[in-house]
Structure formats: structure tokens, C-alpha cells
Amino acid sequence: MDLHGIFPPVTTPFQNDEIDFPALRRNLQCYTTTRIRGVVMLGSNGEAPYLTDDEAYRVVAVARELVPATRPLIAGAGCESTPATIAAVARAADAGADVVLVRTPAYYKSQMTADVFIRHFTAVADASRVPVLLYDAPMFTGVTLPVAAVARLAEHPNIIGVKESAPDIALVADFVANTPRDFQVLVGSAPTLYPSLCVGAIGGIVALACVVPDLCVRLLTLVLEGRHDEAVLLQRQLTPLARSVTAVYGVGGLKVALDLAGYVGGHPRAPLGPASPQATDAIRAQFAALQEIAV
């Protein structure tokens, strides 16, 4: 499964804390008109921890109806226990996912060693009917997937890559250097997308791609074409909004930006709240600054 490219981690629209499936369909249809490689459902920006198993299944099934078979559909399927993760992976595959994105278990942080991760992901990959993409998101989990564990797991025929969400260029470079050439390293930090691509990442699953997908693809294209001066300039232009819709204002900020871009954003699901008026004003100004950039 070739994952070279840019993937938006699609948000989940809500109306009164219930999933707004017509809005989800509309957003997905809009994404299919852009140059993205595929989509990620049930990621962190999709508020996956706040969905029931049935809701998660339905979200992936709706995406499968709308996303062409030529574009990979990646679905988040990580749980705390290995048996629960295997069950989640099976549900995602049943719903039509091409690849599953499996985060690190993290509740018992002090016991999450490299050996534990290797056992967990090996069991999941052995049981999965679809390829597995490792997911390291220390900003959410509080644990980091060691390079040694990734290097070992990269030998598994059903583990095809890793998504590294920390803005750690050295870690991305270590993943690239210590895994086979066909092991695919994607990043989840749009503010560091350009340098990550320069050290060997093959694409990104970045929140900013939910808002300005073609500009994110443009950045990747510039790097692939060796037009680094233009790529650096575009990265500089994208970074303020990229930070706002992730580390600064979170999912609430991302949904404001989606509304501004013509998608359906709406409010997050409780207990998360909407972005403040001050955050909304800042995001509006940052989004407006991107509108004159040619794609």
C-alpha cells in the first residue's frame, strides 16, 4: 500500500453532540475534489476517543462509500489492551478501511517499554487483515515509541510504516535511517512538514490538510521537484495557521478554520468546547493571509 502524499485527518462534525452524517458526507465529497492522497478517519482530530464502537464503524463505512478505491482510506483503531485493539482493527477492516492507524497503548506509562510495544504491535499485525501503520503521538499519550521498537516492527510484513506526530525532526530522521527503504514514515506536524520531508518522510497526516489540502500538497510537490526556496517560503506562510489548529487552539480551532474554508466544522463533542472569540479572530486573520497563495 503506497502512502506517499498528504492525508487530512478528517474531523467528525457534531450537532448537539450527535454525529452529523450529512455534514460528514459533504466534507468527504469536497476532499475528493482535491489533490490529497487519501483520508484518515478516527484520528485524534476526528475525536476518536469520544466515539462509541458503533459510531466509529459508521464513520469509516460512510467514508468508504465516498472515497474512491484509488485513494487509501486509513482508519484509527488503537485501544489500550491488545485484544481490544485487535477487535477495533477488525471492525475498521469490516467497515472498509485499507490501512489501520494503531496508536501506542499508554495508560500504564511506566510499563510501556520497547518490548511491550513490540509484543503489542506484533500481535495486532498478525491478526489484522489490512496493513498496519504505527502511530506515535506523545502529546496525547505521554509515551514515545522507541526507535529500536520501530526498527524491529518494520521487519513485520504487515506493518508498513509509522506516523510520527511529535515535531521532532531528529526522531523522524532516526525512523527513516533505521528502517528498510520501503518502510513509510509519515508525519503529523504541519509546522515541521518541510524539514520532515527533507530527512526522508514520504508525506503527512496533518490537521492543516483538513483546511487547505491543496496548499499542503503543493508543499510536498515543491520538495519533490527540488524547489526548496519556494518550499521554505510556503512552509513559513502555512506555519501560523498550522500551529493554531493544533497545539494552540486544538480541535475547536481546527473546526473554526474548517467553517472559514467552506467545510462543515461546528463544535467539538463534550467535554471539549468551541474556540473562544479571540481564537476565532486569530484564526480568521491567519486563514485570510493564505487565500492569495496560488496552488
Summary of the structure (lengths in Angstrom):
residues: 295
radius of gyration: 17.8
end to end distance: 26.9
largest distance: 49.6
contacts: 1034
relative contact order: 0.13
helix: 52%
strand: 13%
